[in-house]
Amino acid sequence: MWVVVPVKRFSNAKTRLAPLLSAAERESLAQAMLNDVLRAIAESRRVAGVLVVSREVRARYSVERVGGLFLEDTANCLSSAIVLAGEWLATHGQRGMLMIPGDVPLVSGREIDDLLLTHRGAPAVTLVPDREQDGTNALAVSPVDAIEFAFGQGSFAKHRQAAQDVGIQAQVALLPGLALDVDNPMDLQTLLTYDSETETLAYLCDSGIARRVMPHHTSARDLSDIAAASRLL
């Protein structure tokens, strides 16, 4: 199955982090997170290909480095962008797709493989919720137009209902790496509690952002340890 990764322009990404991060820092964070997601996809044994749908030229460079393809986003919203990608895949012989956002830096190739193992034959829908079980942080569908997409607030429940409306019992996979998307300051603080070998954590520590956003009781030794582990890429 192919993976679709929708990506906003980096200059428009993560606006809810504006109280903590400058525009340049938000762009660098968006780039680092996308690189981590693409690396996990490349490490998956069950992914047939990856398609980034975006208007961000730097996202094109990132996906082409891992052997993926880039589709110019002409849609007006996330749901429409996923429809666009699904139509492109269908015209190229693909029967299904897996959507993963570009802001889940803790995702691993193993998690993606586990998700694809959970996904059954068509017609089928498999969902991964965020930590609050409000949003949809990954969505596998077979065929590509199995349901109507409804990304945004409350999308997890909406996608389950959309599957039920067409007679599909949606499968739900609870995967901790995929569950953590970085949208707000609390997400950023939560991410920094993980000791993970990611470009994102290395950037946050090396740039000094981690020291600014973590609670004052977090020691410099703790941040140094995270940074050191994150550089083992």
KEVOBA-173736 format. One line per field, with one value per atom (N, C-alpha, C): residue number from 1; x, y, z. Coordinates in steps of 0.05 Angstrom, whole numbers, m for minus. Layout:
i <- (NUM / ...)
px <- (X / ...)
py <- (Y / ...)
pz <- (Z / ...)
END
This chain:
i <- (1 / 1 / 1 / 2 / 2 / 2 / 3 / 3 / 3 / 4 / 4 / 4 / 5 / 5 / 5 / 6 / 6 / 6 / 7 / 7 / 7 / 8 / 8 / 8 / 9 / 9 / 9 / 10 / 10 / 10 / 11 / 11 / 11 / 12 / 12 / 12 / 13 / 13 / 13 / 14 / 14 / 14 / 15 / 15 / 15 / 16 / 16 / 16 / 17 / 17 / 17 / 18 / 18 / 18 / 19 / 19 / 19 / 20 / 20 / 20 / 21 / 21 / 21 / 22 / 22 / 22 / 23 / 23 / 23 / 24 / 24 / 24 / 25 / 25 / 25 / 26 / 26 / 26 / 27 / 27 / 27 / 28 / 28 / 28 / 29 / 29 / 29 / 30 / 30 / 30 / 31 / 31 / 31 / 32 / 32 / 32 / 33 / 33 / 33 / 34 / 34 / 34 / 35 / 35 / 35 / 36 / 36 / 36 / 37 / 37 / 37 / 38 / 38 / 38 / 39 / 39 / 39 / 40 / 40 / 40 / 41 / 41 / 41 / 42 / 42 / 42 / 43 / 43 / 43 / 44 / 44 / 44 / 45 / 45 / 45 / 46 / 46 / 46 / 47 / 47 / 47 / 48 / 48 / 48 / 49 / 49 / 49 / 50 / 50 / 50 / 51 / 51 / 51 / 52 / 52 / 52 / 53 / 53 / 53 / 54 / 54 / 54 / 55 / 55 / 55 / 56 / 56 / 56 / 57 / 57 / 57 / 58 / 58 / 58 / 59 / 59 / 59 / 60 / 60 / 60 / 61 / 61 / 61 / 62 / 62 / 62 / 63 / 63 / 63 / 64 / 64 / 64 / 65 / 65 / 65 / 66 / 66 / 66 / 67 / 67 / 67 / 68 / 68 / 68 / 69 / 69 / 69 / 70 / 70 / 70 / 71 / 71 / 71 / 72 / 72 / 72 / 73 / 73 / 73 / 74 / 74 / 74 / 75 / 75 / 75 / 76 / 76 / 76 / 77 / 77 / 77 / 78 / 78 / 78 / 79 / 79 / 79 / 80 / 80 / 80 / 81 / 81 / 81 / 82 / 82 / 82 / 83 / 83 / 83 / 84 / 84 / 84 / 85 / 85 / 85 / 86 / 86 / 86 / 87 / 87 / 87 / 88 / 88 / 88 / 89 / 89 / 89 / 90 / 90 / 90 / 91 / 91 / 91 / 92 / 92 / 92 / 93 / 93 / 93 / 94 / 94 / 94 / 95 / 95 / 95 / 96 / 96 / 96 / 97 / 97 / 97 / 98 / 98 / 98 / 99 / 99 / 99 / 100 / 100 / 100 / 101 / 101 / 101 / 102 / 102 / 102 / 103 / 103 / 103 / 104 / 104 / 104 / 105 / 105 / 105 / 106 / 106 / 106 / 107 / 107 / 107 / 108 / 108 / 108 / 109 / 109 / 109 / 110 / 110 / 110 / 111 / 111 / 111 / 112 / 112 / 112 / 113 / 113 / 113 / 114 / 114 / 114 / 115 / 115 / 115 / 116 / 116 / 116 / 117 / 117 / 117 / 118 / 118 / 118 / 119 / 119 / 119 / 120 / 120 / 120 / 121 / 121 / 121 / 122 / 122 / 122 / 123 / 123 / 123 / 124 / 124 / 124 / 125 / 125 / 125 / 126 / 126 / 126 / 127 / 127 / 127 / 128 / 128 / 128 / 129 / 129 / 129 / 130 / 130 / 130 / 131 / 131 / 131 / 132 / 132 / 132 / 133 / 133 / 133 / 134 / 134 / 134 / 135 / 135 / 135 / 136 / 136 / 136 / 137 / 137 / 137 / 138 / 138 / 138 / 139 / 139 / 139 / 140 / 140 / 140 / 141 / 141 / 141 / 142 / 142 / 142 / 143 / 143 / 143 / 144 / 144 / 144 / 145 / 145 / 145 / 146 / 146 / 146 / 147 / 147 / 147 / 148 / 148 / 148 / 149 / 149 / 149 / 150 / 150 / 150 / 151 / 151 / 151 / 152 / 152 / 152 / 153 / 153 / 153 / 154 / 154 / 154 / 155 / 155 / 155 / 156 / 156 / 156 / 157 / 157 / 157 / 158 / 158 / 158 / 159 / 159 / 159 / 160 / 160 / 160 / 161 / 161 / 161 / 162 / 162 / 162 / 163 / 163 / 163 / 164 / 164 / 164 / 165 / 165 / 165 / 166 / 166 / 166 / 167 / 167 / 167 / 168 / 168 / 168 / 169 / 169 / 169 / 170 / 170 / 170 / 171 / 171 / 171 / 172 / 172 / 172 / 173 / 173 / 173 / 174 / 174 / 174 / 175 / 175 / 175 / 176 / 176 / 176 / 177 / 177 / 177 / 178 / 178 / 178 / 179 / 179 / 179 / 180 / 180 / 180 / 181 / 181 / 181 / 182 / 182 / 182 / 183 / 183 / 183 / 184 / 184 / 184 / 185 / 185 / 185 / 186 / 186 / 186 / 187 / 187 / 187 / 188 / 188 / 188 / 189 / 189 / 189 / 190 / 190 / 190 / 191 / 191 / 191 / 192 / 192 / 192 / 193 / 193 / 193 / 194 / 194 / 194 / 195 / 195 / 195 / 196 / 196 / 196 / 197 / 197 / 197 / 198 / 198 / 198 / 199 / 199 / 199 / 200 / 200 / 200 / 201 / 201 / 201 / 202 / 202 / 202 / 203 / 203 / 203 / 204 / 204 / 204 / 205 / 205 / 205 / 206 / 206 / 206 / 207 / 207 / 207 / 208 / 208 / 208 / 209 / 209 / 209 / 210 / 210 / 210 / 211 / 211 / 211 / 212 / 212 / 212 / 213 / 213 / 213 / 214 / 214 / 214 / 215 / 215 / 215 / 216 / 216 / 216 / 217 / 217 / 217 / 218 / 218 / 218 / 219 / 219 / 219 / 220 / 220 / 220 / 221 / 221 / 221 / 222 / 222 / 222 / 223 / 223 / 223 / 224 / 224 / 224 / 225 / 225 / 225 / 226 / 226 / 226 / 227 / 227 / 227 / 228 / 228 / 228 / 229 / 229 / 229 / 230 / 230 / 230 / 231 / 231 / 231 / 232 / 232 / 232 / 233 / 233 / 233)
px <- (17 / 0 / 17 / 9 / 23 / 15 / 33 / 28 / 26 / 6 / 2 / 9 / 26 / 34 / 26 / 5 / m2 / 15 / 25 / 44 / 36 / 32 / 27 / 53 / 50 / 74 / 86 / 113 / 126 / 121 / 118 / 114 / 87 / 68 / 41 / 37 / 58 / 56 / 59 / 44 / 48 / 44 / 23 / 18 / 11 / 0 / m6 / 18 / 42 / 67 / 79 / 66 / 77 / 84 / 69 / 77 / 105 / 114 / 139 / 161 / 154 / 174 / 172 / 195 / 195 / 185 / 180 / 171 / 193 / 218 / 240 / 242 / 238 / 239 / 216 / 192 / 170 / 175 / 186 / 193 / 213 / 234 / 254 / 242 / 224 / 211 / 194 / 179 / 162 / 179 / 202 / 220 / 231 / 240 / 251 / 231 / 206 / 185 / 179 / 177 / 172 / 194 / 219 / 241 / 239 / 231 / 228 / 206 / 183 / 161 / 169 / 183 / 191 / 212 / 229 / 248 / 234 / 214 / 199 / 185 / 173 / 160 / 180 / 203 / 224 / 233 / 232 / 241 / 219 / 195 / 173 / 178 / 171 / 174 / 149 / 127 / 102 / 92 / 106 / 98 / 109 / 91 / 99 / 110 / 102 / 112 / 101 / 112 / 103 / 98 / 76 / 68 / 63 / 79 / 74 / 57 / 36 / 18 / 21 / 30 / 38 / 42 / 44 / 53 / 81 / 93 / 119 / 142 / 158 / 179 / 200 / 205 / 224 / 213 / 187 / 176 / 181 / 182 / 189 / 217 / 236 / 264 / 265 / 250 / 251 / 241 / 218 / 207 / 223 / 234 / 250 / 276 / 286 / 310 / 306 / 281 / 275 / 262 / 263 / 253 / 223 / 210 / 181 / 174 / 148 / 138 / 124 / 122 / 110 / 87 / 64 / 40 / 33 / 32 / 24 / m4 / m7 / m32 / m48 / m70 / m88 / m114 / m115 / m140 / m140 / m163 / m166 / m165 / m165 / m165 / m152 / m147 / m134 / m151 / m177 / m193 / m193 / m194 / m193 / m166 / m145 / m118 / m115 / m127 / m127 / m143 / m166 / m181 / m165 / m152 / m135 / m113 / m100 / m79 / m91 / m114 / m127 / m134 / m144 / m151 / m126 / m104 / m79 / m70 / m71 / m63 / m81 / m107 / m126 / m120 / m114 / m108 / m82 / m65 / m40 / m42 / m66 / m70 / m70 / m71 / m71 / m99 / m104 / m131 / m136 / m115 / m119 / m97 / m99 / m77 / m78 / m55 / m52 / m44 / m59 / m52 / m38 / m14 / 1 / 8 / 3 / 11 / 41 / 50 / 79 / 88 / 71 / 79 / 77 / 84 / 84 / 112 / 132 / 160 / 168 / 151 / 158 / 148 / 135 / 126 / 150 / 147 / 168 / 159 / 178 / 171 / 156 / 162 / 148 / 119 / 113 / 86 / 70 / 83 / 69 / 64 / 82 / 78 / 55 / 55 / 33 / 6 / 5 / m20 / m29 / m11 / m18 / m26 / m15 / m24 / m52 / m59 / m86 / m107 / m99 / m117 / m125 / m150 / m160 / m165 / m173 / m179 / m204 / m205 / m226 / m254 / m275 / m273 / m264 / m247 / m237 / m228 / m230 / m221 / m207 / m183 / m168 / m159 / m165 / m160 / m140 / m123 / m106 / m113 / m124 / m131 / m107 / m111 / m90 / m93 / m77 / m77 / m103 / m118 / m144 / m167 / m160 / m180 / m201 / m191 / m208 / m201 / m176 / m168 / m159 / m155 / m146 / m117 / m99 / m70 / m60 / m76 / m70 / m96 / m98 / m123 / m116 / m123 / m119 / m147 / m149 / m175 / m170 / m188 / m188 / m218 / m226 / m210 / m204 / m192 / m183 / m206 / m230 / m254 / m274 / m265 / m283 / m301 / m292 / m308 / m304 / m321 / m317 / m299 / m279 / m260 / m270 / m263 / m273 / m252 / m228 / m206 / m212 / m201 / m207 / m216 / m227 / m236 / m257 / m253 / m273 / m272 / m250 / m249 / m249 / m238 / m237 / m266 / m283 / m311 / m325 / m319 / m332 / m324 / m298 / m289 / m301 / m303 / m316 / m345 / m358 / m386 / m389 / m370 / m371 / m367 / m350 / m347 / m372 / m384 / m408 / m431 / m432 / m453 / m452 / m428 / m426 / m423 / m428 / m428 / m401 / m382 / m355 / m350 / m341 / m333 / m304 / m300 / m273 / m256 / m231 / m212 / m198 / m191 / m177 / m151 / m129 / m103 / m92 / m85 / m74 / m44 / m31 / m2 / 11 / 27 / 36 / 53 / 69 / 85 / 67 / 48 / 29 / 10 / 5 / m15 / m6 / 21 / 31 / 37 / 18 / 23 / 29 / 47 / 57 / 42 / 23 / 7 / 9 / 12 / 11 / 33 / 37 / 60 / 60 / 36 / 36 / 46 / 39 / 49 / 80 / 90 / 119 / 133 / 121 / 133 / 131 / 109 / 106 / 127 / 131 / 151 / 179 / 185 / 212 / 216 / 195 / 199 / 208 / 208 / 216 / 246 / 257 / 285 / 285 / 285 / 281 / 301 / 310 / 331 / 317 / 311 / 297 / 311 / 309 / 319 / 305 / 279 / 263 / 274 / 279 / 289 / 317 / 333 / 360 / 358 / 341 / 337 / 328 / 308 / 297 / 318 / 335 / 355 / 379 / 388 / 411 / 405 / 380 / 373 / 368 / 366 / 359 / 329 / 313 / 284 / 276 / 287 / 280 / 284 / 306 / 312 / 291 / 281 / 261 / 234 / 226 / 198 / 193 / 215 / 211 / 208 / 194 / 192 / 219 / 221 / 247 / 261 / 246 / 259 / 273 / 270 / 284 / 314 / 331 / 360 / 373 / 395 / 411 / 422 / 428 / 438 / 417 / 391 / 370 / 368 / 369 / 367 / 391 / 415 / 439 / 437 / 426 / 423 / 404 / 382 / 362 / 376 / 390 / 403 / 423 / 439 / 459 / 446 / 425 / 411 / 399 / 388 / 375 / 394 / 419 / 439 / 448 / 440 / 448 / 430 / 429 / 410 / 422)
py <- (m24 / 0 / 25 / 45 / 71 / 88 / 104 / 124 / 151 / 166 / 194 / 212 / 231 / 250 / 278 / 289 / 317 / 336 / 357 / 376 / 404 / 421 / 449 / 463 / 487 / 503 / 507 / 504 / 507 / 535 / 555 / 582 / 585 / 567 / 567 / 547 / 532 / 509 / 517 / 503 / 504 / 533 / 546 / 573 / 574 / 552 / 552 / 552 / 547 / 548 / 576 / 595 / 622 / 636 / 631 / 643 / 634 / 610 / 599 / 600 / 598 / 595 / 617 / 626 / 645 / 632 / 648 / 637 / 618 / 627 / 610 / 584 / 585 / 560 / 542 / 552 / 536 / 522 / 536 / 524 / 502 / 507 / 486 / 462 / 466 / 444 / 428 / 441 / 427 / 410 / 421 / 405 / 381 / 385 / 362 / 340 / 348 / 328 / 313 / 327 / 313 / 293 / 301 / 283 / 258 / 261 / 237 / 219 / 231 / 215 / 199 / 213 / 200 / 179 / 183 / 162 / 137 / 141 / 117 / 103 / 118 / 105 / 89 / 100 / 87 / 61 / 60 / 37 / 15 / 22 / 2 / m19 / m44 / m66 / m71 / m58 / m63 / m40 / m19 / 4 / 1 / 5 / 2 / 28 / 51 / 76 / 99 / 123 / 146 / 169 / 183 / 206 / 230 / 251 / 276 / 294 / 304 / 323 / 350 / 370 / 395 / 417 / 442 / 464 / 473 / 458 / 465 / 452 / 469 / 457 / 442 / 450 / 435 / 407 / 404 / 377 / 359 / 371 / 356 / 345 / 361 / 352 / 330 / 332 / 312 / 285 / 285 / 259 / 247 / 263 / 252 / 239 / 249 / 238 / 209 / 202 / 175 / 158 / 169 / 154 / 156 / 176 / 179 / 199 / 204 / 222 / 246 / 267 / 292 / 299 / 307 / 315 / 344 / 362 / 390 / 391 / 404 / 406 / 429 / 423 / 444 / 446 / 432 / 432 / 455 / 459 / 481 / 472 / 446 / 437 / 409 / 399 / 373 / 351 / 350 / 329 / 328 / 351 / 352 / 344 / 350 / 342 / 312 / 299 / 269 / 257 / 269 / 260 / 262 / 284 / 289 / 267 / 261 / 241 / 213 / 208 / 182 / 178 / 199 / 198 / 193 / 206 / 202 / 173 / 162 / 134 / 115 / 120 / 102 / 101 / 124 / 124 / 110 / 105 / 91 / 62 / 52 / 24 / 17 / 36 / 30 / 27 / 6 / 1 / 13 / 22 / 33 / 53 / 66 / 84 / 87 / 96 / 102 / 131 / 147 / 175 / 177 / 189 / 196 / 225 / 241 / 269 / 273 / 297 / 302 / 312 / 311 / 322 / 302 / 277 / 255 / 244 / 259 / 251 / 226 / 216 / 191 / 166 / 168 / 145 / 128 / 102 / 84 / 66 / 55 / 36 / 12 / 3 / m19 / m12 / 12 / 20 / 20 / 30 / 30 / 2 / m16 / m44 / m56 / m50 / m60 / m50 / m25 / m13 / m27 / m32 / m44 / m73 / m86 / m114 / m114 / m93 / m91 / m86 / m72 / m65 / m90 / m94 / m118 / m112 / m132 / m129 / m112 / m101 / m82 / m96 / m81 / m53 / m52 / m33 / m32 / m4 / 2 / 27 / 22 / 33 / 30 / 57 / 63 / 89 / 88 / 109 / 113 / 141 / 142 / 168 / 181 / 207 / 221 / 214 / 226 / 218 / 223 / 243 / 250 / 234 / 219 / 204 / 224 / 246 / 266 / 268 / 272 / 274 / 247 / 247 / 223 / 227 / 211 / 214 / 195 / 176 / 158 / 146 / 141 / 130 / 113 / 88 / 70 / 64 / 66 / 60 / 43 / 24 / 8 / 4 / 14 / 29 / 57 / 73 / 100 / 118 / 112 / 129 / 114 / 97 / 81 / 97 / 120 / 138 / 167 / 184 / 213 / 222 / 237 / 246 / 271 / 273 / 295 / 303 / 310 / 317 / 344 / 346 / 370 / 361 / 379 / 373 / 351 / 331 / 309 / 290 / 290 / 273 / 243 / 235 / 206 / 195 / 208 / 198 / 201 / 222 / 227 / 205 / 197 / 177 / 149 / 144 / 118 / 117 / 140 / 141 / 139 / 152 / 151 / 122 / 107 / 79 / 63 / 68 / 54 / 60 / 85 / 93 / 78 / 68 / 53 / 23 / 15 / m13 / m25 / m9 / m19 / m16 / m37 / m36 / m27 / m2 / 9 / m5 / m12 / m22 / 2 / m1 / 21 / 10 / 24 / 16 / 38 / 31 / 50 / 48 / 68 / 67 / 93 / 91 / 114 / 134 / 124 / 143 / 159 / 146 / 160 / 178 / 171 / 186 / 214 / 219 / 245 / 263 / 280 / 301 / 327 / 343 / 367 / 391 / 401 / 424 / 448 / 443 / 464 / 461 / 481 / 480 / 455 / 446 / 422 / 398 / 396 / 374 / 375 / 399 / 402 / 394 / 401 / 393 / 362 / 350 / 321 / 308 / 318 / 306 / 306 / 327 / 330 / 311 / 298 / 278 / 251 / 248 / 222 / 222 / 199 / 195 / 179 / 193 / 179 / 190 / 173 / 180 / 193 / 218 / 232 / 258 / 267 / 293 / 315 / 311 / 332 / 338 / 317 / 321 / 333 / 324 / 335 / 365 / 373 / 401 / 417 / 407 / 422 / 426 / 407 / 409 / 426 / 422 / 437 / 466 / 473 / 500 / 517 / 503 / 517 / 519 / 509 / 511 / 494 / 471 / 453 / 467 / 481 / 494 / 516 / 529 / 550 / 540 / 517 / 509 / 488 / 475 / 455 / 468 / 455 / 466 / 471 / 490 / 498 / 476 / 456 / 436 / 415 / 417 / 398 / 407 / 388 / 395 / 396 / 411 / 412 / 385 / 369 / 341 / 325 / 328 / 313 / 321 / 347 / 356 / 347 / 347 / 338 / 309 / 293 / 264 / 260 / 275 / 272 / 279 / 301 / 311 / 290 / 279 / 259 / 235 / 225 / 202 / 208 / 232 / 239 / 241 / 247 / 249 / 222 / 200 / 174 / 165 / 180 / 175 / 155)
pz <- (0 / 0 / 0 / m15 / m15 / 9 / 18 / 40 / 28 / 36 / 28 / 52 / 48 / 69 / 60 / 71 / 65 / 80 / 68 / 80 / 74 / 94 / 91 / 82 / 71 / 67 / 95 / 96 / 122 / 134 / 118 / 128 / 141 / 135 / 147 / 169 / 175 / 193 / 222 / 239 / 268 / 280 / 271 / 280 / 309 / 320 / 349 / 366 / 354 / 369 / 368 / 356 / 353 / 379 / 401 / 426 / 436 / 427 / 436 / 415 / 390 / 369 / 348 / 338 / 316 / 291 / 270 / 244 / 233 / 235 / 224 / 240 / 266 / 282 / 275 / 270 / 263 / 236 / 218 / 192 / 195 / 210 / 215 / 229 / 248 / 262 / 243 / 226 / 206 / 187 / 179 / 161 / 176 / 201 / 216 / 221 / 228 / 232 / 207 / 185 / 159 / 153 / 157 / 152 / 169 / 194 / 211 / 202 / 193 / 183 / 158 / 140 / 115 / 120 / 140 / 146 / 157 / 174 / 184 / 162 / 143 / 120 / 104 / 99 / 84 / 98 / 124 / 139 / 141 / 134 / 135 / 113 / 120 / 101 / 85 / 92 / 79 / 62 / 61 / 45 / 16 / m3 / m32 / m43 / m32 / m42 / m24 / m28 / m13 / m31 / m27 / m43 / m24 / m27 / m12 / m29 / m17 / m31 / m17 / m31 / m18 / m39 / m29 / m45 / m36 / m18 / m6 / m22 / m35 / m52 / m36 / m10 / 6 / 13 / 13 / 17 / m7 / m31 / m55 / m52 / m44 / m41 / m20 / 2 / 23 / 14 / 0 / m8 / m30 / m48 / m70 / m59 / m36 / m25 / m15 / m8 / 1 / m21 / m46 / m69 / m73 / m60 / m63 / m85 / m87 / m108 / m95 / m111 / m102 / m119 / m107 / m122 / m113 / m133 / m127 / m115 / m92 / m79 / m91 / m104 / m115 / m99 / m76 / m60 / m40 / m28 / m9 / 20 / 25 / 53 / 54 / 78 / 81 / 69 / 75 / 64 / 34 / 22 / m8 / m18 / m4 / m12 / m12 / 8 / 10 / m13 / m20 / m42 / m68 / m72 / m95 / m97 / m75 / m75 / m81 / m69 / m74 / m103 / m116 / m144 / m161 / m154 / m169 / m166 / m142 / m137 / m152 / m152 / m165 / m195 / m207 / m236 / m242 / m222 / m226 / m214 / m212 / m205 / m176 / m158 / m129 / m119 / m103 / m93 / m65 / m52 / m26 / m19 / 4 / 12 / 43 / 53 / 81 / 84 / 98 / 103 / 130 / 129 / 154 / 152 / 173 / 172 / 175 / 169 / 170 / 197 / 217 / 243 / 266 / 260 / 280 / 281 / 292 / 290 / 304 / 322 / 337 / 323 / 301 / 286 / 277 / 277 / 268 / 245 / 231 / 210 / 221 / 245 / 257 / 262 / 272 / 276 / 250 / 229 / 203 / 193 / 197 / 190 / 206 / 232 / 249 / 240 / 232 / 223 / 197 / 179 / 154 / 158 / 178 / 184 / 196 / 210 / 221 / 199 / 178 / 157 / 141 / 136 / 122 / 93 / 79 / 50 / 45 / 21 / 14 / 15 / 23 / 32 / 62 / 69 / 96 / 103 / 129 / 140 / 166 / 170 / 194 / 204 / 229 / 241 / 264 / 265 / 288 / 300 / 324 / 336 / 349 / 354 / 370 / 399 / 416 / 444 / 458 / 449 / 461 / 448 / 428 / 412 / 401 / 392 / 379 / 349 / 343 / 315 / 303 / 277 / 263 / 254 / 266 / 260 / 239 / 231 / 208 / 200 / 174 / 163 / 138 / 140 / 117 / 105 / 79 / 66 / 41 / 37 / 13 / 5 / m18 / m37 / m28 / m45 / m37 / m31 / m42 / m37 / m20 / m2 / 15 / 31 / 41 / 58 / 50 / 60 / 57 / 79 / 72 / 93 / 107 / 133 / 150 / 169 / 159 / 177 / 191 / 216 / 232 / 259 / 275 / 302 / 301 / 319 / 320 / 297 / 282 / 258 / 264 / 287 / 293 / 294 / 309 / 311 / 284 / 269 / 243 / 223 / 224 / 205 / 212 / 238 / 246 / 237 / 240 / 232 / 201 / 187 / 158 / 148 / 161 / 154 / 160 / 183 / 190 / 171 / 161 / 143 / 116 / 109 / 84 / 89 / 114 / 121 / 127 / 135 / 141 / 171 / 184 / 212 / 213 / 221 / 221 / 243 / 235 / 255 / 267 / 293 / 307 / 318 / 312 / 321 / 339 / 364 / 383 / 383 / 370 / 366 / 377 / 398 / 412 / 396 / 377 / 361 / 343 / 330 / 312 / 328 / 353 / 369 / 376 / 376 / 385 / 360 / 354 / 334 / 348 / 337 / 351 / 340 / 355 / 346 / 365 / 391 / 410 / 431 / 448 / 467 / 485 / 493 / 509 / 494 / 469 / 452 / 450 / 448 / 446 / 472 / 494 / 520 / 523 / 514 / 516 / 499 / 474 / 456 / 469 / 484 / 496 / 520 / 528 / 550 / 539 / 512 / 500 / 494 / 497 / 490 / 464 / 442 / 416 / 396 / 378 / 359 / 335 / 337 / 316 / 309 / 285 / 277 / 291 / 297 / 310 / 338 / 354 / 381 / 381 / 362 / 360 / 354 / 336 / 329 / 353 / 367 / 390 / 412 / 416 / 437 / 427 / 403 / 393 / 389 / 382 / 376 / 402 / 424 / 449 / 455 / 436 / 440 / 464 / 467 / 489 / 516 / 519 / 544 / 550 / 529 / 532 / 540 / 528 / 531 / 553 / 562 / 583 / 610 / 629 / 656 / 668 / 686 / 697 / 713 / 722 / 738 / 721 / 694 / 677 / 676 / 681 / 683 / 656 / 655 / 631 / 623 / 644 / 639 / 624 / 632 / 619 / 590 / 583 / 556 / 539 / 552 / 538 / 531 / 549 / 544 / 521 / 520 / 498 / 472 / 471 / 447 / 437 / 455 / 447 / 435 / 447 / 436 / 409 / 406 / 381 / 358 / 363 / 341 / 330 / 343 / 334 / 312 / 290 / 268 / 248)
END
